[in-house]
Amino acid sequence: MGDRGLLLELGDEISREINEKVRRMALAIQVEAIEGIIETIPTYRSLLIIYNPTVLPTEDLKKRLRRIEEGLQQTPLPEPKVTRIPMVYGGIYGPDLEGVAKYLQIPPEEVIHLHCGQPYLIYMIGFMPGFPYMGELPEQLAVPRLKTPRLIVPKGSVAIAQRQTGIYSMESPGGWQILGRTPVELFDPEKDPPALLQMGDFVQFYPITEKEFENWRK
């Protein structure tokens, strides 16, 4: 990946086992504190390593990474935590709820029940600061992305696409189907860490009323 990046591809699908290996690898590299590695960027199935080739030549980096991978199962992962996220479904907050229900041929109430029915693994943080990619949705909730992405998706919008769900941490364009919105702030550059949610943890959604949403924001 250019002259300062090395990409480790650990699989080619959305899989908890592959994602766990990505997280173990990122953590093991952090523990090793290898001189010359500047940053690691984990995703669903790969790990991008940004490094200084004048300090750490590419072949030396590859050797170190292979040694780390051999002992990867000895790298403990932190105990995951579950964050409960309130959201108001439908109406102006979830403009695609009715369309999703129609596409799936189930009542909107069943869409809400299914979406709130289980905690979701945070596979990665990406696309924008603090945006969690989470899964997997129940098969009954699998829907395609919008044919035409929206130019503006409000901050806090909770959306689904295929078997993923995510939360827009700030206003942006987007092509996922919006079910509702949360008043919770997902990203604050003044905090440490700035992102509320972390890769490897879980999110459990629960429904609130529009009045509760507005009170939370106040």
C-alpha positions in Angstrom: 0.0 0.0 0.0 2.5 2.6 -1.2 5.9 3.0 0.3 4.8 3.3 3.9 1.9 0.9 4.2 1.6 -2.9 4.4 -1.8 -4.6 4.2 -2.4 -7.9 5.9 -5.5 -9.6 4.4 -6.7 -12.3 6.8 -9.8 -13.4 4.9 -12.4 -12.5 2.3 -15.7 -12.5 4.1 -17.6 -11.0 7.0 -16.7 -13.5 9.8 -16.4 -13.2 13.5 -13.4 -15.6 13.5 -11.6 -13.5 10.8 -12.4 -10.3 12.6 -11.2 -11.7 15.9 -7.8 -12.5 14.2 -7.6 -8.9 12.9 -8.2 -7.6 16.5 -5.7 -10.0 18.0 -3.1 -9.1 15.4 -3.6 -5.3 16.0 -3.3 -5.8 19.8 -0.3 -8.0 19.6 1.5 -5.4 17.4 0.6 -2.8 20.0 2.0 -4.9 22.8 5.2 -5.6 20.8 5.8 -1.9 20.4 7.9 -2.4 17.3 10.0 0.6 16.5 9.1 2.0 13.1 5.4 1.1 13.2 3.4 4.4 13.2 -0.2 3.2 13.2 -2.4 0.2 12.6 -5.8 0.5 11.0 -8.1 -2.6 11.5 -11.1 -3.4 9.3 -13.5 -6.3 8.9 -10.9 -8.7 7.5 -7.6 -6.9 7.1 -5.1 -4.8 8.9 -3.3 -1.8 7.4 0.1 -1.1 9.0 1.6 2.3 8.5 5.4 2.3 9.1 8.6 4.1 8.5 10.7 2.1 6.0 13.9 4.0 6.9 13.6 2.7 10.5 11.9 -0.7 9.8 12.6 -2.2 6.3 9.7 -4.0 4.7 11.2 -7.5 4.8 12.1 -7.0 8.5 8.5 -5.9 9.2 7.2 -9.0 7.4 9.4 -11.3 9.5 8.3 -9.7 12.7 4.6 -10.0 11.7 5.0 -13.7 10.8 6.5 -14.4 14.3 3.6 -12.5 15.9 1.1 -14.5 13.9 2.6 -17.8 15.0 1.8 -17.0 18.6 -1.4 -15.1 18.0 -3.7 -17.4 20.1 -1.7 -16.5 23.2 -2.7 -12.8 22.8 -5.7 -12.3 25.1 -8.6 -10.0 23.9 -10.2 -7.7 26.4 -13.6 -8.7 27.7 -16.2 -7.1 25.4 -18.7 -4.6 26.8 -22.2 -4.0 25.7 -23.4 -0.4 25.2 -27.2 0.1 25.2 -28.2 2.7 22.5 -31.7 4.3 22.6 -33.3 5.2 19.3 -36.6 6.4 18.0 -37.9 4.5 15.1 -39.9 5.6 12.0 -41.4 8.9 11.1 -39.1 11.8 10.3 -36.4 10.0 12.2 -36.6 6.7 10.3 -37.8 7.5 6.8 -37.1 4.1 5.4 -38.9 2.0 8.1 -42.1 1.7 6.1 -40.3 0.8 2.9 -38.2 -1.8 4.6 -41.3 -3.4 6.1 -43.0 -3.4 2.7 -39.9 -4.9 1.1 -39.7 -7.7 3.8 -43.5 -8.1 3.8 -43.7 -7.8 7.6 -45.2 -5.1 9.8 -43.0 -2.1 10.8 -43.4 -3.3 14.5 -41.8 -6.6 13.5 -38.8 -4.7 11.9 -38.3 -2.8 15.1 -38.6 -6.0 17.2 -36.1 -7.8 15.1 -33.6 -4.9 15.0 -33.7 -4.6 18.8 -33.8 -8.3 19.4 -30.0 -9.0 19.8 -26.7 -7.3 20.5 -24.5 -6.6 17.5 -20.7 -7.0 17.3 -18.8 -3.8 16.3 -16.7 -5.2 13.5 -14.9 -2.0 12.8 -15.0 1.8 13.1 -14.7 3.6 9.7 -16.2 5.6 6.9 -16.2 8.6 9.3 -14.9 9.2 12.8 -16.9 7.0 15.3 -19.1 5.2 12.7 -19.6 1.6 13.9 -20.0 -1.2 11.3 -22.0 -3.8 13.2 -23.5 -7.2 12.5 -24.9 -9.5 11.7 -28.6 -8.6 11.3 -31.1 -11.5 11.4 -31.6 -12.9 7.9 -35.2 -11.7 8.0 -33.9 -8.1 8.1 -31.5 -8.3 5.1 -32.3 -5.5 2.7 -30.3 -3.9 -0.2 -28.8 -0.4 0.0 -30.8 2.5 -1.5 -30.6 2.7 -5.3 -29.8 6.4 -5.0 -27.8 7.5 -1.9 -29.1 10.5 0.1 -27.0 13.6 -0.1 -27.7 14.3 3.6 -28.2 11.8 6.3 -28.7 13.4 9.8 -26.3 12.7 12.6 -27.4 9.9 14.8 -29.3 8.1 12.0 -29.4 4.3 12.5 -29.5 2.4 9.3 -29.2 -1.1 7.8 -27.9 -2.6 4.6 -27.5 -6.3 3.7 -26.9 -7.8 7.1 -25.1 -4.8 8.6 -26.3 -2.0 10.8 -24.5 1.3 11.6 -24.9 4.7 13.2 -24.0 7.9 11.3 -21.8 9.7 13.8 -22.2 13.0 11.9 -24.2 14.4 9.0 -23.0 13.0 5.7 -24.2 11.5 2.4 -25.2 7.8 2.8 -27.0 5.0 1.0 -28.2 2.7 3.8 -31.8 2.3 4.8 -32.6 4.6 7.8 -34.8 3.0 10.5 -34.5 5.6 13.2 -32.2 8.0 15.1 -30.3 8.0 18.4 -29.7 11.1 20.5 -26.4 9.6 21.7 -23.2 11.4 20.7 -20.8 8.9 19.1 -17.8 11.1 18.6 -16.3 13.9 20.6 -12.7 15.0 19.7 -12.3 16.5 23.2 -12.7 13.1 24.9 -10.2 10.2 25.3 -11.0 8.1 23.4 -13.0 10.4 21.1 -15.2 7.5 19.8 -17.9 6.2 22.2 -17.9 2.7 20.6 -14.9 0.5 20.1 -14.2 -2.4 17.7 -14.9 -5.8 19.4 -17.6 -4.5 21.7 -21.3 -4.9 21.3 -24.3 -2.6 20.8 -27.9 -3.3 22.0 -30.5 -1.0 20.6 -33.8 -0.3 22.4 -36.7 1.9 21.3 -37.7 5.2 22.9 -40.4 7.7 22.1 -40.0 11.0 20.2 -40.6 12.9 23.5 -37.8 10.9 25.2 -35.5 11.5 22.2 -36.1 15.3 22.5 -35.6 15.3 26.3 -32.4 13.3 25.9 -31.1 15.9 23.4 -32.0 18.8 25.8 
